[in-house]
Amino acid sequence: MALVNPHGKKKKLMPLLLSGSELKEAKEHAKTLKKIPMTSRETSDLIMMGIGAFTPLEGFMGKKDWQGVCDNFLMEDGIFWPIPITLSATKEVAGEVNVGEEAALVDAETNEIMGIIKVSEKYSIDKAHECQKIFKTTDMEHPGVQKVMAQGDVNIAGKVKVLSESYYPAEFKEIYMRPAEVRKAFEEKGWSTVAAFQTRNPMHRSHEYLAKVAIETTDGVLIHQLVGKLKPGDIPADVRAVAINTLIDHYFVKNTIIQAGYPMEMRYAGPREALLHAVFRQNYGCSHLIVGRDHAGVGDYYGPFDAHKIFDEIPKGSLELKPLKMDWTFYCHKCDGMASTRTCPHSKEDRLILSGTMLRKLLSEGQEVPDHFSRPEVLKILQEYYKSLSRENRVEVKLHKAAKGEI
């Protein structure tokens, strides 16, 4: 059996990253163009288009695509897409660039020219409408809402050429893989069914359990961790990578796991983000996505299993990838092992509830981590990391932000 097709009508990866002489010429040309600054989220979206992870997008969305995605999960051409991928600018910047012209896309933080856009449209949006549709709230305490509401007043649409993917530090290179590279790795292993496990945290016992359940029914699992920008207090990607590799080496059968990183920034859009994770995991060659409790959620904006339900609400045939809907998992002392609410008959008092937030809190405060919460080899790595932090940088200083949806 072959891997699932990339998303879209063409059923092939469409990376927009230039190379060779074409790249060299485009970089020189970009220096002569007017500049449009990008936020970190827009830069990461551009890179995702560059490596083909956002296939079949050819650039930043116009107003009809924006509207269709918000309201019906569909772009103007009828292709399923769950979250708008847009570029915004101030009125002043937008006024300097005409429709039909090219402009250089510059990361606002590094000042690096990341791409070129051929401007096809300039338009305004109802930001509150986007927030309500995508995040199910307009609450300014929601980190995703904050970013949308902070966008410029004008959206700029157009096809792009991507000139760089060097936005992320060198320590990510060991796990950073493009979709074509991941697909090749699957094929070399002879895999055709692969489940993706999404994470922005080191893996505790519950995560390990979900991955092993998936291995029972697929050829293997892609542990796919985010290397884009996270919230203050999150554990850095290089530390996570070491911890995850240690878990793989000690507790998984050889050749059942591949770890890789992808360069997207979290939106904390809960159910909608679960769908976006499904789209680009299909582009990476995954046939399934593990969807657990509160997938891509934040605070209490979403129900614990809203991300399960939304896969039943989208238009039929939207995706080849299928969700693996996983229930709440925990360690049960009476069962003497990992279990879920579907398999464990015992009371809450018998269960050790596992969460990344709680693990970070315990580690940052130097408290003892309960048995069965995480593997000892993993804990050792994380404890060494927290010991290296000065007190003012430790997670507990930022834990009060959890109530505001920032943890």
N, C-alpha and C positions, 0 to 999 in steps of 0.2 A: 504493500500500500504506500501511496505517496503522502507527503505532508499536505495539510490544508492549503488552499490557495490564499495568496495575499488578498486583502480587502479591495473591493471595487470591481467594476465591470471588466477591466482588462486582465484581472487575475494574475498580475505580475508586479513585483516590486518596482516602485518609481522613485528612486533616490534622486535628489536634486542637487547633491554635492558635486561641484565641478572638480576636475583633476587635470594634471598634465599642462600642456600649453594653453588649453582653454581656461584653466584656473589662473594661470600666470597673466594672461591677457585681461581677464575679467578683474583681477585685483588692481592692475594699472588703470583700467577704465573707471573703476569705482572711485579712485582718488579724485577724479575730475567731476564727480556728481554731487548734487545737493545731498545733505545727510538727514536721515530720519533716525532719532535715537530710539532704542528699544529697552523695555524693562527686562529684568532677568527672566520673567515668564515668557515674554515674547521671544527672547533669545533662545531659550530652551525649546520653544515650539518650532522655531526656525531650524534648529539642529535636528529635531525629530523629523522634519520634512526632508532635511538634507540627507539623512541616513536611510530614508525610506520607511521609517517607522510609522509615519502618518500617511502612507499610501492610501488612497490615490490623490491626496491634496497636492495641488500644484502651486499653492501660494496662500496668502491670507484672504479670508472670505469677504465677499461682497454682501450687500444688505439682504438680498433675497436668500442667500445661503444662511446668513445670520438668523433671519426670521424663521426659515424653515427648520433649522437645527433646534432653535429654542422651542418652537411650538409643536413640531411633528417628528423630530429626530431625523429629518431628511433634508439634504441639500437640494438645490434647484434642479439638478440632473437626476434626482430620485435616489441617490446613494445615501445609505444610512450613515449618520454621524451624530454623536450625542452631545458634544460641547463645542460652542463656537471657538474657532481658531482665528483670532483677529489681531490686527495691529492698530494701535491708536496713536494720536499725535495731538499736540496743542493746535489751536486755530492758527497760531503764527507759523508753526512748522508746516502744517498742511497747506497754508496759503502760499507757501514758497514753491510747492511742487504741483505741477499741472498734470491732469489726466493725459496719459499717453507718453509721459516722460519717465525716464528711469531715475531712481534715487538709490543712494547707498544706505544700507541698514547697519547701524552702528550700535554696539552694546554700550549703554549709557554708563556702566560701571568701569569697563576696561578701555573704552574708546576704540576698540578693535572693529574694523569693518567686517561684518559677518556675512553680508549678502547684498544682492541687488534686487530691487523690486521694480517691475514695470507697472506703473500706476494705472489701474483700470477704472477706479471709482473712489470717490470720497463721500462719506455719508455720516450721519449722526444716528445714534441708537437711544432707546429707552433703557438706560442702565438698570433701573429698578425692575423692569420686565425681565431682563436677562437673569438678574439675581434670583427673582422669584421662581423662574422656570428651572434654572440650573441648580441652585442651592436650596430651593424651597423656603427661602427667607430673604428679607432685606435688612436683617439685623446687622448693624455695623460692627458688632463684636465678632462676627463670623470672618475668619481670615480671607476666605475667597471673595466675599462681598466687599471687603475693604479694598481689595485689589481692583475689582471691576469698577467700583465707584471712584477710585483714584485715577482711572484711565483718562486720557485726553478727551476733548470734546468731539474729535473727528476720528472716524475709522478710515483707514487707507487700505484698499484692496488691490490685489494684483498678483500675477505670477512672480515667482522668485527664483533666483539662482543663489545657491549657498556656497560660500567661499571658505568657510572655516567650521571646524567642530572642536576647536582648541579652548573652549570656554572652561573646561573642567581640568583640575590639577592633575599632575603626572601620576599621583598615587592611585588614581582610578583606572589607569591603563590596563592593569592586570585583569580586571573584570569587565571593562567597557567593551561591548561587542555590538556591531551593527546587525540588523536583521539578516542580511545575507550571510554573515559569518555564523550566526546562531543556527540558521537553517542548514548550513554546511556541516556544522558539528552534529546536528540531529541525524543527518543523512549518513555521516560517517559511522555513527553508532547503530545505524539500521532502525532508528526510531521513526514511527509514523504517527503515533498518538502520544502527545506530550501535554502535561498539565503545567500551567504557569502558576507560580506562587509569588504573589506581590508582597513586597516588604519594604519598609523604611526603618526597620528595627532589627537588632540581633534576634535570632530565633530562640524562643523559649520552648518548653516541652509541648505546649499546645500547637505551636507552629510546626514542630517536628512531627507531631501526630498527624496533622492535616496533610503534610507532604507524604507521609508513609501510607495513609489511606489512599491517596491519589496514585501512588506507585502500584498499589494492588490492582488497579484497573487500567493503567496506561503503561507505555514503554519506559517512561521516565518523567522527571520533573525538572522544570527550569525554575530555579530560585532566582527571581529577577528583582534585584534591589535598585531603588531609586538613588541616583547620584546627583540629582539636581538639588537646588536649595531647599533646606528644611527649616523648621522652626528653631528658635534658640532653645538649647537644652537637648536637642536630638543628638544621638551618638553619630559621630562622623562615619562616612562611608568606608574609609580605609579600616577603621576599627571593626565595623560590622563585617567587612569582607573576611578579615582574619578569624573572627568568631564563628562565622558561618562555615568557612572552610574547615575549621577545627571540628565542628559538629558533623560535617559531611565525612571527614576522615575517620571519626570514631563511632558514628552511629548509623551510617547508611551503607547499604550494599554497594560495592564498587560499580561504577558505570550506570548508576540509576539517577544521578543528579548532575546537573550543570548549573554553575552559578555565573550570572552575568549582571552587568549594570546597564541602566538606560538613563539618558540625560534629560528627563522631564521634571518640571517643577510641580509639586503637589498643588491641587486646587481645593482639596478637602470638600469635594462635591458629592461625597457619599454615593448614592445609587447611580447618578449620571457619570461619576468618575469610574465606577465599576465598569460601565459600558465602554468608556474610552479605553480603559485597561484591556478590555476584551478585544477592541478593534486593533490596537497595535500589537497585542500578543498574537493575534492571528497573523499579522504581518511578520512576526518573528518565527512563525511556523508552529505555534501551539494550537492544539485541537481543543483544549479545555482551559478554563480559568478557575482556580480555586477561589470561591467566594465565601468568606466566613462571616462572622458576626461583625456588624458595623464596618463593612469594607469601605476604606477611604473616608471614613466619617471623622467628625470632630465634635466635641461637646456632646450635647443631646439634641442636635438638630434633626437627626434621622432616627427612625426606629431601627432596632438591632438587626432586622432582616429585610429592610427596605431594598437593599441591593440584590436580594434574592428575587423579590417580587417584580422588580423593574424588567428583568429579562423576559417575563411573561407579558409585559405591556407594550413592548416594541413591535413594529411591523414584522410579520412572519417573513422568514428568509433574509433577515437583516444581516446575519452573521453565519459563517460556517462553524466558528468556534462555539462550543457549548459550555455553560457554567456547571461547575461541580459545587452544588450548594451544600455547604457544611454547617452543621448545627453548632451551638455553643459547646466548647470543649473544655475539659478541666482534668485535674488529677483527683480521683476518688479513692479515699483511704480504704473504704470497705471493698470496693472492686479491686483494690491494690493495683491500679494502673490508670492509664489515660482512658477517658470515656467522654460521652456527650449526653445531652438531655434525651437523645433517642435510644441510648444504650444503657444508661445508668438509672436504676430504680431508687437510688438512695436520696437522702435529704441534703439540703444545702449545707448543713453542718458537717457533712462527710466530705465536702468538695473543696479543693483548693483552686480558687479561680485565678487564672493566669492572665496577666496583661502586661504589655510593654511599658505602660505608664507606671504601674506599680513597681515593676522591676527597676526602672530608672530611679524612682523615688527611694527605694530601699538601698540601692547602690550608692546614690549620691549622698545619702545621709549616713552611710557607713553601717547600716543595720544588717542584721543577719538575714540572709535570704532563706526562706523555708525550704526544706527538703522537697524534691520533686518539682520545684519551680523551674529550674534550668539545669542543664548538665554541668558538672563541676569544672570540666575543662573550659567551657564557655564562660562560666562565672569568673574563673581566674583571670581571663583576658579582660573582661569588663571591669573587674575590681582594680586591676592594674591601671586601666585607663582613668578611672575615677580618682585614684590616688594621685595621678599626675596633674589633676586640675587644681587650681587655686580655689579657695572657698567661694569667692565671689562669682566664679564661673560655673559653679555646680548647679545641678538641675533643681535642687530644692528651692533656690532663690526664685525660680521662675514658675514653680508649681501653682502659685496662686492664679496664674493665667489659664489654668485648666478650666476654671469656671467660665472663662470668657471664650472658650473654644480654641485655645491656642496650644493645648497639649493633647 
